[in-house]
Amino acid sequence: MIHQLVYYSRNTVPGGDRQMLTNLREIVSASQRNNSRDGVTGFLIFDKTWFVQILEGERARVTETYNRIARDNRHAAATIVNVQDVTARAFPNWTMGGALRTLEVQEIYLAHNIGTIMEPAKLKSAQIIDLALDLQAFEQAKRQGQRLAG
């Protein structure tokens, strides 16, 4: 069984847009290193206000990862949406995939009934996972298209 934890937290990464993107890239990079080492996979959705994340792996490692995130001063008010055991990883190839909310993916959010402002407290775990799967598919298709065009 795979342990899956879904949470959200307030984004307290400092700075303007450019500095925030730099900081977020550093977070994703560090997460990929740590998660690769710990056998944790998942997906991170974020905008200027919120982080919404799915973590998957062995129970102790997922709990340890979440606790580290909850202590990180770039996150505030970390809140667990759902914890469950699942038969397989939803994000097996992503030591930490991430999707910044941009105009390019706005249609995907709207298809999941998420308006202009994301309100994680109103989202159900299944809705977050479905959104992440669609964002992941969009990213993979985009990368595939770039490889074909390149």
Backbone as CSV, one residue per row, in Angstrom:
resi,resn,N_x,N_y,N_z,CA_x,CA_y,CA_z,C_x,C_y,C_z
1,MET,0.837,-1.198,0.000,0.000,0.000,0.000,0.875,1.252,0.000
2,ILE,0.382,2.265,-0.660,1.056,3.555,-0.736,0.279,4.536,0.141
3,HIS,0.986,5.280,0.940,0.376,6.293,1.797,0.275,7.584,0.983
4,GLN,-0.895,8.204,0.983,-1.101,9.439,0.218,-1.645,10.514,1.153
5,LEU,-1.019,11.680,1.112,-1.421,12.804,1.949,-1.646,14.009,1.046
6,VAL,-2.775,14.675,1.207,-3.099,15.878,0.447,-3.221,17.017,1.453
7,TYR,-2.528,18.116,1.185,-2.596,19.256,2.100,-2.567,20.558,1.308
8,TYR,-2.872,21.643,1.996,-2.658,22.978,1.427,-2.035,23.851,2.498
9,SER,-1.369,24.904,2.045,-0.791,25.874,2.966,-0.745,27.231,2.272
10,ARG,-0.651,28.266,3.079,-0.557,29.614,2.528,0.874,29.847,2.060
11,ASN,1.020,30.379,0.866,2.323,30.685,0.288,2.858,31.966,0.938
12,THR,3.952,31.852,1.679,4.564,33.033,2.305,5.958,33.297,1.729
13,VAL,6.190,32.789,0.497,7.469,33.042,-0.175,7.563,34.547,-0.418
14,PRO,8.667,35.164,0.022,8.780,36.620,-0.080,9.104,37.097,-1.494
15,GLY,8.875,38.382,-1.703,9.331,39.032,-2.929,8.260,39.204,-3.980
16,GLY,8.663,39.905,-5.037,7.780,40.126,-6.181,7.734,38.874,-7.038
17,ASP,7.076,38.983,-8.170,6.866,37.821,-9.041,8.161,37.110,-9.417
18,ARG,9.166,37.868,-9.866,10.413,37.245,-10.322,11.127,36.541,-9.164
19,GLN,11.213,37.221,-8.016,11.870,36.622,-6.846,11.094,35.406,-6.354
20,MET,9.752,35.497,-6.400,8.924,34.373,-5.959,9.176,33.160,-6.858
21,LEU,9.242,33.372,-8.179,9.498,32.260,-9.098,10.854,31.623,-8.832
22,THR,11.867,32.453,-8.584,13.205,31.937,-8.263,13.145,31.090,-6.997
23,ASN,12.486,31.607,-5.954,12.358,30.869,-4.698,11.576,29.571,-4.897
24,LEU,10.517,29.624,-5.691,9.716,28.420,-5.924,10.511,27.372,-6.694
25,ARG,11.334,27.806,-7.647,12.191,26.854,-8.373,13.157,26.170,-7.404
26,GLU,13.684,26.946,-6.459,14.592,26.380,-5.444,13.857,25.367,-4.570
27,ILE,12.615,25.671,-4.194,11.814,24.753,-3.381,11.598,23.446,-4.141
28,VAL,11.187,23.546,-5.413,10.920,22.350,-6.222,12.204,21.534,-6.387
29,SER,13.315,22.216,-6.627,14.597,21.524,-6.804,15.000,20.769,-5.533
30,ALA,14.903,21.425,-4.380,15.236,20.782,-3.107,14.269,19.632,-2.824
31,SER,12.988,19.835,-3.130,11.984,18.787,-2.921,12.305,17.570,-3.769
32,GLN,12.719,17.795,-5.013,13.043,16.674,-5.896,14.208,15.864,-5.336
33,ARG,15.224,16.545,-4.827,16.376,15.843,-4.228,15.934,15.032,-3.013
34,ASN,15.242,15.687,-2.076,14.797,15.020,-0.846,13.846,13.869,-1.146
35,ASN,12.892,14.114,-2.030,11.880,13.100,-2.317,12.465,11.910,-3.058
36,SER,13.424,12.167,-3.929,14.095,11.080,-4.638,14.810,10.187,-3.625
37,ARG,15.495,10.811,-2.686,16.196,10.087,-1.621,15.221,9.283,-0.765
38,ASP,14.041,9.855,-0.477,13.086,9.252,0.453,12.021,8.384,-0.215
39,GLY,12.027,8.292,-1.551,11.021,7.497,-2.243,9.637,8.119,-2.203
40,VAL,9.577,9.450,-2.108,8.300,10.158,-2.066,8.043,10.772,-3.443
41,THR,6.833,10.585,-3.947,6.426,11.232,-5.195,5.230,12.112,-4.890
42,GLY,4.840,12.912,-5.876,3.675,13.760,-5.663,3.572,14.848,-6.687
43,PHE,2.733,15.824,-6.370,2.502,16.927,-7.287,2.185,18.170,-6.477
44,LEU,2.763,19.294,-6.889,2.585,20.575,-6.209,1.874,21.533,-7.143
45,ILE,0.774,22.095,-6.684,0.030,23.124,-7.409,0.188,24.401,-6.597
46,PHE,0.530,25.505,-7.254,0.687,26.723,-6.469,0.342,27.961,-7.267
47,ASP,-0.033,28.989,-6.527,-0.221,30.316,-7.084,0.386,31.293,-6.081
48,LYS,0.098,32.558,-6.219,0.717,33.549,-5.327,0.228,33.430,-3.894
49,THR,-0.901,32.737,-3.686,-1.495,32.657,-2.354,-1.363,31.294,-1.707
50,TRP,-1.467,30.216,-2.494,-1.577,28.875,-1.930,-0.604,27.878,-2.522
51,PHE,-0.249,26.899,-1.698,0.372,25.661,-2.137,-0.674,24.580,-1.890
52,VAL,-0.890,23.707,-2.859,-1.747,22.538,-2.679,-0.897,21.373,-3.170
53,GLN,-0.730,20.363,-2.337,0.222,19.316,-2.687,-0.286,17.930,-2.330
54,ILE,0.110,16.977,-3.167,-0.146,15.560,-2.930,1.212,14.915,-2.694
55,LEU,1.348,14.162,-1.611,2.570,13.420,-1.307,2.221,11.940,-1.269
56,GLU,3.096,11.111,-1.843,2.852,9.668,-1.876,4.130,8.918,-1.539
57,GLY,3.979,7.817,-0.826,5.130,6.984,-0.510,4.881,6.152,0.731
58,GLU,5.980,5.724,1.343,5.914,4.950,2.578,5.432,5.881,3.688
59,ARG,4.553,5.386,4.558,3.879,6.228,5.565,4.843,7.117,6.369
60,ALA,5.887,6.544,6.931,6.808,7.326,7.773,7.488,8.433,6.963
61,ARG,7.858,8.130,5.722,8.536,9.128,4.862,7.593,10.259,4.466
62,VAL,6.341,9.923,4.169,5.355,10.944,3.805,5.080,11.848,5.010
63,THR,4.925,11.237,6.172,4.675,12.009,7.397,5.853,12.923,7.705
64,GLU,7.061,12.394,7.583,8.286,13.163,7.809,8.366,14.339,6.822
65,THR,8.048,14.090,5.561,8.083,15.142,4.540,7.060,16.226,4.860
66,TYR,5.842,15.830,5.197,4.808,16.809,5.539,5.225,17.636,6.762
67,ASN,5.759,16.988,7.789,6.184,17.715,8.987,7.278,18.726,8.678
68,ARG,8.197,18.363,7.777,9.265,19.291,7.367,8.654,20.506,6.657
69,ILE,7.675,20.257,5.796,6.995,21.336,5.064,6.246,22.232,6.042
70,ALA,5.534,21.618,6.983,4.732,22.384,7.948,5.604,23.314,8.803
71,ARG,6.871,22.928,9.020,7.797,23.771,9.804,8.468,24.851,8.953
72,ASP,8.424,24.723,7.628,9.106,25.633,6.708,8.430,27.003,6.749
73,ASN,9.228,28.070,6.926,8.634,29.404,7.056,8.107,29.965,5.731
74,ARG,8.268,29.238,4.633,7.678,29.672,3.352,6.238,29.182,3.219
75,HIS,5.793,28.417,4.222,4.417,27.918,4.287,3.801,28.419,5.586
76,ALA,2.517,28.732,5.557,1.798,29.079,6.785,0.488,28.309,6.798
77,ALA,0.028,27.996,7.985,-1.275,27.346,8.174,-1.432,26.081,7.329
78,ALA,-0.423,25.207,7.384,-0.514,23.931,6.659,-1.698,23.139,7.203
79,THR,-2.539,22.663,6.298,-3.773,21.969,6.665,-3.912,20.701,5.842
80,ILE,-4.065,19.566,6.518,-4.236,18.293,5.816,-5.687,18.185,5.350
81,VAL,-5.859,17.904,4.047,-7.185,17.718,3.461,-7.608,16.257,3.604
82,ASN,-6.659,15.339,3.349,-6.987,13.924,3.396,-5.718,13.092,3.512
83,VAL,-5.821,11.985,4.210,-4.748,10.993,4.304,-5.407,9.645,4.048
84,GLN,-4.812,8.868,3.146,-5.374,7.551,2.865,-4.290,6.636,2.306
85,ASP,-4.569,5.343,2.391,-3.708,4.372,1.741,-4.340,4.038,0.401
86,VAL,-3.521,4.008,-0.650,-3.994,3.707,-1.993,-3.187,2.532,-2.547
87,THR,-3.727,1.876,-3.548,-3.059,0.685,-4.088,-1.879,1.029,-4.978
88,ALA,-1.905,2.227,-5.602,-0.815,2.619,-6.503,-0.626,4.127,-6.458
89,ARG,0.576,4.560,-6.797,0.866,5.991,-6.850,0.119,6.632,-8.024
90,ALA,-0.428,7.810,-7.795,-1.049,8.571,-8.878,0.027,9.326,-9.668
91,PHE,1.176,9.564,-9.033,2.259,10.344,-9.649,3.581,9.592,-9.530
92,PRO,3.683,8.406,-10.133,4.867,7.564,-9.937,6.162,8.144,-10.503
93,ASN,6.059,9.005,-11.500,7.267,9.521,-12.155,7.665,10.909,-11.696
94,TRP,6.963,11.438,-10.694,7.216,12.816,-10.279,7.756,12.838,-8.854
95,THR,9.085,12.977,-8.712,9.637,13.145,-7.374,9.102,14.468,-6.820
96,MET,8.784,15.383,-7.669,7.932,16.514,-7.330,7.632,17.284,-8.594
97,GLY,6.514,16.929,-9.188,6.031,17.719,-10.314,5.416,18.970,-9.739
98,GLY,5.426,20.022,-10.514,4.841,21.252,-10.016,4.190,22.036,-11.123
99,ALA,3.116,22.701,-10.790,2.416,23.513,-11.779,2.024,24.844,-11.165
100,LEU,2.608,25.892,-11.700,2.231,27.247,-11.317,0.966,27.591,-12.080
101,ARG,0.026,28.206,-11.410,-1.209,28.594,-12.089,-0.909,29.768,-13.008
102,THR,-1.083,29.532,-14.298,-0.851,30.560,-15.318,-2.074,30.611,-16.238
103,LEU,-2.107,31.604,-17.100,-3.205,31.711,-18.063,-3.261,30.478,-18.959
104,GLU,-2.093,29.911,-19.253,-2.000,28.751,-20.132,-2.809,27.552,-19.601
105,VAL,-2.905,27.425,-18.284,-3.617,26.283,-17.695,-4.957,26.678,-17.071
106,GLN,-5.374,27.906,-17.264,-6.615,28.395,-16.664,-7.821,27.522,-17.022
107,GLU,-7.881,27.061,-18.276,-8.995,26.201,-18.719,-9.097,24.935,-17.873
108,ILE,-7.949,24.385,-17.484,-7.942,23.158,-16.680,-8.581,23.426,-15.319
109,TYR,-8.214,24.564,-14.710,-8.811,24.919,-13.412,-10.325,25.097,-13.554
110,LEU,-10.739,25.801,-14.606,-12.166,26.052,-14.811,-12.920,24.747,-15.038
111,ALA,-12.301,23.798,-15.731,-12.939,22.498,-15.962,-13.165,21.743,-14.654
112,HIS,-12.413,22.107,-13.613,-12.561,21.482,-12.296,-13.350,22.373,-11.334
113,ASN,-14.064,23.332,-11.911,-14.894,24.263,-11.133,-14.091,25.071,-10.122
114,ILE,-12.872,25.427,-10.514,-12.044,26.294,-9.668,-11.941,27.626,-10.389
115,GLY,-12.549,28.637,-9.817,-12.602,29.958,-10.444,-11.277,30.691,-10.380
116,THR,-11.350,31.981,-10.562,-10.161,32.829,-10.599,-9.356,32.724,-9.312
117,ILE,-10.067,32.638,-8.198,-9.387,32.541,-6.909,-9.518,31.100,-6.397
118,MET,-8.378,30.476,-6.157,-8.391,29.108,-5.633,-8.642,29.165,-4.131
119,GLU,-9.624,28.403,-3.673,-9.948,28.329,-2.248,-9.782,26.886,-1.795
120,PRO,-8.544,26.505,-1.396,-8.266,25.103,-1.072,-9.162,24.526,0.016
121,ALA,-9.608,25.345,0.955,-10.451,24.836,2.040,-11.778,24.295,1.513
122,LYS,-12.184,24.724,0.325,-13.448,24.279,-0.260,-13.267,23.099,-1.213
123,LEU,-12.009,22.676,-1.436,-11.748,21.589,-2.375,-11.724,20.240,-1.665
124,LYS,-12.236,19.248,-2.325,-12.188,17.876,-1.832,-10.892,17.238,-2.334
125,SER,-10.413,16.254,-1.623,-9.185,15.554,-1.980,-9.232,15.017,-3.415
126,ALA,-10.332,14.370,-3.785,-10.452,13.788,-5.127,-10.377,14.872,-6.203
127,GLN,-10.941,16.037,-5.920,-10.907,17.155,-6.869,-9.471,17.645,-7.062
128,ILE,-8.716,17.711,-5.970,-7.315,18.149,-6.036,-6.494,17.142,-6.839
129,ILE,-6.705,15.855,-6.580,-5.956,14.813,-7.294,-6.304,14.832,-8.781
130,ASP,-7.594,14.964,-9.112,-7.992,15.031,-10.521,-7.380,16.249,-11.215
131,LEU,-7.379,17.388,-10.538,-6.766,18.593,-11.096,-5.277,18.353,-11.345
132,ALA,-4.594,17.778,-10.370,-3.155,17.522,-10.505,-2.873,16.555,-11.659
133,LEU,-3.710,15.516,-11.799,-3.528,14.568,-12.905,-3.694,15.270,-14.253
134,ASP,-4.668,16.163,-14.359,-4.875,16.897,-15.618,-3.731,17.879,-15.883
135,LEU,-3.240,18.531,-14.841,-2.093,19.442,-15.008,-0.850,18.651,-15.415
136,GLN,-0.667,17.479,-14.810,0.461,16.619,-15.163,0.360,16.200,-16.632
137,ALA,-0.827,15.798,-17.069,-1.022,15.374,-18.465,-0.736,16.534,-19.416
138,PHE,-1.161,17.739,-19.037,-0.907,18.926,-19.858,0.598,19.164,-19.983
139,GLU,1.314,19.093,-18.851,2.776,19.296,-18.858,3.471,18.243,-19.712
140,GLN,3.047,16.990,-19.583,3.672,15.910,-20.350,3.417,16.101,-21.843
141,ALA,2.203,16.498,-22.211,1.874,16.720,-23.620,2.689,17.889,-24.171
142,LYS,2.853,18.923,-23.347,3.627,20.102,-23.765,5.093,19.701,-23.986
143,ARG,5.653,18.942,-23.070,7.040,18.485,-23.213,7.201,17.589,-24.434
144,GLN,6.246,16.711,-24.636,6.265,15.823,-25.794,6.244,16.653,-27.088
145,GLY,5.393,17.671,-27.117,5.294,18.560,-28.278,6.592,19.299,-28.529
146,GLN,7.262,19.733,-27.445,8.541,20.435,-27.589,9.598,19.502,-28.132
147,ARG,9.578,18.235,-27.697,10.554,17.253,-28.212,10.320,17.003,-29.695
148,LEU,9.049,16.895,-30.069,8.723,16.629,-31.469,9.083,17.832,-32.335
149,ALA,8.838,19.047,-31.829,9.125,20.257,-32.581,10.627,20.530,-32.645
150,GLY,11.363,20.074,-31.616,12.782,20.376,-31.504,13.557,19.539,-32.431
